[in-house]
Amino acid sequence: GNLIDTSFENSTKGEAASDRSGQVTASIAARVTEVMPNGNLSIFGRRAMKVDNEVQYIMVSGIVRPEDIDSDNRVESTSLADSRIEYYGRGALADKQKPGWGTRIIDNIWPW
C-alpha cells in the first residue's frame, strides 16, 4: 500500500448580497464648457452645502441637446448623455463611514 496519502480537497462556498439605493433631489447651476460641432452642449456644475458641520458636494456633468433645455433654462438629469453625477460628503460622519486604512490596504492586496 501507500506509505503517504497525498490527497487534498479544497472547497469554498460564499454568498454575498448588496442592496443600496438612494435618491437625491437638487437643483444645480451648471455652465457650458463646450459647444460641440453638432450643437450639443457639454456642461459641468458643482454645489457645496454645509449641513451640521458636514460639507456635502454634488457634481454633475454631461452632454445636453439644446432642445432638452426647458423655458426656465433647466435640464432634467435623465436628458444628460454621458452623465456623471457624484454626491459625497466630508466631515465627521463621512469619515466614520469610510473604511480604515488597514481595511483599504487589505482590500487592495486581497480584493475578494
C-alpha positions, 0 to 999 in steps of 0.5 A: 500500500501507500506509505503517504496519502497525498490527497487534498480537497479544497472547497469554498462556498460564499454568498454575498448580497448588496442592496443600496439605493438612494435618491437625491433631489437638487437643483444645480447651476451648471455652465457650458464648457463646450459647444460641440460641432453638432450643437450639443452642449457639454456642461459641468456644475458643482454645489457645496452645502454645509449641513451640521458641520458636514460639507456635502458636494454634488457634481454633475456633468454631461452632454445636453441637446439644446432642445432638452433645455426647458423655458426656465433654462433647466435640464432634467438629469435623465436628458444628460448623455454621458452623465456623471453625477457624484454626491459625497460628503466630508466631515465627521460622519463621512469619515466614520463611514469610510473604511480604515486604512488597514481595511483599504490596504487589505482590500487592495492586496486581497480584493475578494 
